[in-house]
Amino acid sequence: MKIEEDAILGEFFDTPEKKAKWMKRLTYLYIAWIIFVIVGVAMALIYL
């Protein structure tokens, strides 16, 4: 099953432009999450 055929997520990924836009956003969110985890682990190590 493709993501374009999904009942809920299909409307966000129905055109190549929308798919590219959301993939770019997800990439930025993933990078921000990695930075958040690294900073969190560093803070935990500092306070211990």
ABEGO torsion letter per residue (X at the ends): XBAAABAAAAAAAABAAAAAAAAAAAAAAAAAAAAAAAAAAAAAAAAX
